Amino acid sequence: MRHSLYDLAWPIVRRVPTEWAHQLGMTALKLPVRLGSRVEDPFTWQGLRVSNRVGVAAGFDKDAAVLGGIAGMGAGFVEVGTILTRPWQGNPRPRMSRVLEQRAVWNRMGFPSDGLSAVHKRLRRWRDPALALGCNIAPHPLTIRTASEPGFVDRARAELEELAETLHEVAAFFVINLSSPNTKGLRNVLHGEGFAQELVGPVHALLRDLDQDAGRPAATPLLVKLPPETADGAAWTPDALAGLVGPLLPVCDGFVAVNTSIHLALKSAKEAQPDFPGGLSGAPLLPLAIEAQQVLAEMAPEHLRIGAGGVMSPADACLLRDAGAHLVEVFSGLIYRGPTLVGDCAAALRAG
């Protein structure tokens, strides 16, 4: 990978607290300066068309604040969010830090969000078809806290449907995020019995109805973001992952794999607390993402598969592609390698 101005700035950047550095980076992305190179490598699947196969993962631009800057990095798509029905401040600090010796990032942000209304207005203003907009959605953390109470499923489903219906006009695809470890109790919903039929299925059916009403020639894909481990933090076995994915196959169009790791956070991040550790991303996550893609390629050959987790170089992006991913997302790699990572990965994937 070529050297960039970011490489020169890294000795200073690494000394700035991680969340502050991210906010400074977001400010830089609002400047009218192209920070990367665009690679044309069109890919089409169902109703989704992207200008190249590299996107920016959910969590980077939670509120659609820097879409122009992400396009300027050369991304073919972005997952905006996680988007919530109403504003939420997220978890108290500390909630994000680097694990430098592992090229990793620990976070338990907890879904900070400007809320549906504000994000929707920003997405409606976007006009550049070179950057496809994905909407990452989830029930509100206050709703998740009521998961053990009567009526929870109805409340969670109503929120997901409200998000899907409002954002349908602007979204190239949707991702339901029930796998983040950063909102306490969320993964328990993912592993709950019947969640595919009771939460994912109705949203999938709603999107088909909205597509038909809007006269769209192809359906808007609905994906589910998967965790890198079981509910108790153990590494997936093929049988365990199959048990989670199998019921989802009829009610979704694809998968994003994988989210951040609880198990790796407990091993690697000094801020992680045993009762609510958050998740670790970055280089240590790549083997888990590769394993998940290999299983998904066998289980879901007709579904759209997006690889996420541990892409720190173009070679990493190619490893996920070779494991079965149609598209690849970056996030932590941007922290360590800077904005040119996007174009470099896209060029490597185009070269084959």
N, C-alpha and C positions, 0 to 999 in steps of 0.2 A: 504494500500500500504506500502511495506517495505521502511525503511529509506535507504538512499544511501549517498555516498560521496557528491553528489550534494546538499543534504539537509544541510550538514555541511558548504558547500561553499556559500550557498544562501545569508547569511547576507552580504557577501562581494560582490557577484555578483549583488545584487540589487542596490548597490551604484554606479555601473559602468553604464555610459550612455548606453541606450538599443542597439543602433546600434553598438557601440564599443563592447559590450558584445557579440552580435551575431557574430561579426567578430572573437573574441577570441574563441568562441565556434566552429566556422568553422575551425579555426586553430587546435583546439584539435581533431576534427574529422578526420584530416589528419594523426594523429599519428597512428602507428600500434598497437592500443590497442582496445580491444572489450569493448564497454561501455554499453552493455545491454545483454539480453539473447534472443536467437532465439526460437520461438514457432512454431512448424509445425502444420498448420491447413489449408491444401490446399483448394483453392476455384477456380472454373473454370466457366467462363461465356463467351460464344461465342469464340473469339480467345484469350481471356485473361486468363492466369493462374497465380495465386499468391500463395506464400508459406504460407502466413497467411493473415488475413483480416484487418491488420492495416498498414497504409501507412503514409508517411510524405507529408503534403500538399504543394501545389505550393507556392513559395515565400521563402521557407526555403533554398533550394539549387537552386538558379535561373540559375546557369550556369554549372551544373553537375560537381561541384568542389570537392564534398565530398561524392561521391557515396559509397566508401568503408566504410566511417564512418557511413553512414545511414544504410548500410547492417549490420555493427557491432552493431548498436542499436537493431537489430532484426526486422526491418521493412520488410513487404512482398512486398511493392511497394513504389514508390516515384513519385510525380509529379514534374518534372523538369521544371523550368521556373517561370514566363512567358518568353518564347523564342520569340525574335523578329528577323526580317530579317536582321537587321544591328544593330551595337552597339548603346547604348543609356545610358546616365549618370543618368537618373532618375531626380527626383525633388530635389531642393536645401534643405539643412538642415535648421531647424529641420524637420525630416520626420519619426521619430519613437520614441515612448516612452512607458513606462509602466504606467498603472493606477493601482497602487498596491492595493488600498482598494477594487477594484473590481476584482482582478486577471485578468486583461485585458491588451491588447496592442493596442495602437493607431499607425496607420501608414498611410503615403501617399508617399510611396517610388517612385511610378511613373514608374514602369517597368525598373529599371536599368538592363542592359543586355550586355553581351559580344558579342551578335549577333549570328546569325545562324551558320556561318562557324566555330567559335571557339567551340560552344556548341556541334555541330555535331561531331567534331573530338573527343571530350572527350567521348561522348556517344558511339561512335564506338569502343572505347577501353574497354568498359565494358564487362565482360565475365561471371559474376555470375548470373545464372538463378534464384537464390533464391530471388533476388531483381528485380522485374519487373519495367520497365521504362515507365512511362507515360510522354507525352510531352504536356505541357500547352502552347498554342499559342494564339497570338492576333495580330491585326494590329499595326503597329508602332505608337507611340504617335504623330509623325509629320504628319502621315496620318490621324489620328483621328482629328487633328486640321482642316482638310479640309472637315469635314463631311457635311458642308452646301454648298460645292462647287460642280459644275458639275463633274461627273466622279468619285466621292468618292467611290461608291459601287464597281466599277470595280477595283480601286486601292486596296481597302481593300481585296476584294476577291482574287486578284492576289497574295497578300502577304500571305494570309492564305493557298492558294494552293501551293505556293513555299515552305512554312514551312512543309506542309504535305508531299509533294513529296520528299523533301530532307531527312526528318526524318523518313519516312516510314520504312526504313530498320532496324531501331533501336528501334522503339516505339512499346510497347505492347498495348498501347492505346493512344488516343489523347483527350485533353480537350480544347475546344474553350472558351477563357475567354473574354467575353464582359460585365462582371458584376463588375469588380473592380472599386471602387470609387476613386482610386488613380491616375488615368489618366483622366484629366478633359475632360468631354464630352463623355467618353466611354459608360456609361450606357444609354445615349440617343440613341446610335446606337442599343443597345440591345432592347430597347422598340420601335424602329422605325418600321413603317409599312413595312412588306415584308422582314424583315431582315432574317427570317428563310429560305425563299425560295432563297434569293439572295446571302446570305453569307454561311449559314450552309449547305444547300442542295448541292451546288456544291462541297464542300469539302468532304461530305459524298460520293457522287458519284465518286469523284476522288479516294478515298481510296478503294472503291470496285474494281475499274479498276486496281489499283496498286496491290491489293491482288490477283486478277486473274492473272495478268502478272507474279507475283512472285510465283505463284503456291501454295499460302497459303491455307490450308484446311479449315480455318475459317477466318471470316472477322475481321479486326482490328477495335475495337470499337471506335466510336466517341461520346464524351459526351459534354454537354454544362454546364458551371458553372453558377449557378443561384444566384441572389442577395437575401438578406433576407427581402427585402422591395420593395415597388413600386418606380417608378422613382422620386416621390416627397418625399420619405423617410417614407411613411406610412407603417405600418405593413400589410403584405399580408392578404387579405381575400381569402377564397378558390376560389371564382369566379375570383378574379383578377389574382391569380396565374395560374388558369386554362386558362385564356386568353393569358398568356405568353407562357405556356407550350404546349397548344393544337396544335398550328401550327408547333411546333418542333417535335412532336411525329413521323411523317413519315420520318423525315430527320436526325434523330440522333439515337444513340443506348442507351443513358442514360444521367444521370444528376449528377453533383456534387452540393450539397446543404448544406451549403450556403457560399457565400463570406462575406466580412466584411460589417459592417453597418454604413451608413452615419448618420442615426438618433441617434444611440448610441454614435457615435463620438462627435456629437454636444452637447450631454448631459453630456459626461464624460471626454473629453480630453481638457485640457486648451489650447493646441496648435491648435486645430481645428478652421478653419476660416469659417464663414458662406458661403462664395462664393465658397470654395473649401476645404471641411473639411477632406477629407480622410475617413478612415474607422476604426471601432473598432472591434477587435476580442477578444477571451477569454471567460471567464465564462458567461458574460451577453448575449452572442450570442447563447448559447445552447437552450433556449426555442424556438427561432426562427428557428433553425436548425431542431428541433424535429417536429415543426408544418409543415415545408416544407416537411419533409420526410413522414409524415402522409398523406398529400395531394398527393404527388407523388406516394405513394404506391397504392392509389386508382385510380389515373389517368393513371399511367404508369406501370402496374403490370408486363409487359413483358420486361421493360427496366432495364438496370443496374443502380443501385442507390448507390452513394457514399455519406456518411454523413460526413460533415465537419462543424466545428464551435463550440467552447466551450468545447472540450473534455479535461478535466483537471484531470480525474481519470478513472480507469477501469469501475466504475459504470456509468459514462457519456457515455463511448463507448457502453455499453450495452443498455442504453436508446435510443441511435440512432439506434442501431440494432433492438430493439423492435419496434421502430417507422416505420421501413421498410427499413433501409439501409442494403445493402449487404456487403459493405466495409465501413471502418471508417478511417478518416485522422486526424492527430494531427499536431499542430504547436505551438500555444501560450502555450499549456500545457507543451511543452518541455522547455519553458523559465522559467516556475514556478516550474516544477517538475523534470526536468532533463531527461537524455536519457533513464533511466529505465522505463519511462512511456510507451514506445512502447511495450516492452515485457509484461509488466503487463496488458496492455489492450488486447493484443493478447491472453494471457492466460485466461482472463476473458471471452472473446468471444468464445474461444474453449470450455470452461467449460459449456457454455450455460446459 
